[in-house]
């Protein structure tokens, strides 16, 4: 536990949150500043800044809970879909405890999650794919 981490405080029960689900490895709670009704965060119980590249299985536990929470939100709110995202490293923002956003989406919700995109060059794609496979 990181004493300065607000998510660790929620996990420990030292800070209030609207918890929607918890199990031995994760806690899911409503975002204090939601982008949409039902916007939830899923966090590992153990403080960590990264989950995707850790070899201890935290990602599997977190994303299993993401699926569970999405099912619960679907049954409760009947959204048109979901946006699910996780960022890490220096882009993570102000809370350095790994977390995944589960955002129910509704027609005309005004939420914009777009990425600037370019076409993948065939040669560059082949080189990059080979490089990634070599590190697998």
N, C-alpha and C positions, 0 to 999 in steps of 0.2 A: 504494500500500500504506500502510495505517495501522499504524504500529509498535506501537500498543497494542491492536490488534484480534486476538483469538484466531483468527478465521476467516482473516484475512490471513496469519497465521503458518502455518495449515494449508495454505493455497493455495501458499505459498512453500516448503513442506516443512520449516519450522523448528519445527513442532509436530506431534507424532504424531496420527494419526487413522486410523480404519478406513475408508479410501476404497473406495467400491464402484463409482464411475464418474468419469471425467473426460474433458474434451475441451478445445478451445481457449478456450472462454468460460466454462466452469463446472466445479465440483467437487462431487461428492456423497459424503457420508460418514455413517456411523452416528452418531446422537446419543449423546453421553456419558451422558445421563440419559434413556433411552428410556421413552416411555409404553407401548410395545409392542415385541415382538421385531421387529427390522427397521426400526424408526423411523429414518428418514434425513433429512438436511438437504441441500438443494441451494442452493449459493451461486454468485454470479457471481465470476469470478476477480478482477475489478477491485473495489476497495473502493467501496461506495456504500451509502447508507442506504435508498434507494428504488429500486425497479425498475419499478413499474407506471406511473409518470408520467414516466419518463425517455424521451426521444425517440430514443435510440441503439439500440434493438432488444434491449436486455438482457433484457427480459421474455420475448420470444420464445425466446431461447436458454435461459433458465432453465426455462421451462415445457416446452420440448422435452426437456430433461434430466429434468424431473419425470416426464414420460410414459415415458421410457426406463427410469428407475429403478423406476417402478411396474410396468412389464412384467417387469423382472428380479426384483422382489420377488414378483410373482404366480407366476412360474415356480419360484421357490425355496421360498416359504412357503405358497402357495395360500391366501391370506387370503380372508375373506368379502367384503371390500371395502376401501376406503381412505378416510381423512380427509386432506385436503390443505389447508393454510392458510398464509397469509402476513400478517403485520401490519407496519405501518410507523409512523413518527412517534414521538411520546412513548410510545405503547403497546407499542413493539417489545420492551422488556425490557432485559436487561443487555448484549447484544451488538448493536451498532449497525451491523452489516454485514447487508445485505438477505439473507434466507434464506427458503426455503419448506420446511415440514415435510411429509414424506410418511410417513403413519402407517398401516401395515397394520392392518386391523381384523378381529377375530375375535369370534364369538359369546361373550357373557359375559366380554368383556375388561375390563369395569369402567370403560372410558374414557367420559367424559361431555363432549361438545362441543355444548352447547345454547345457543341464543340466545333471549333474551326477545323476544317478537314481539307486535306489535299489527296490527290490520287496517288496510289502507291505505284512507283515505277517497277516494272517487272523484274529487271536485273537487281535493283536494290532489295525488292521483296525476297527474291531467291537467296541473295547473300545474307540478309538478316535472318531468314528462316533457318538457314544452315548454321549460322552462328548460334542461334538460340538452341537448336537441337544439339549442337556440340556441348553446350553447357548443361544439358538435361540429364 
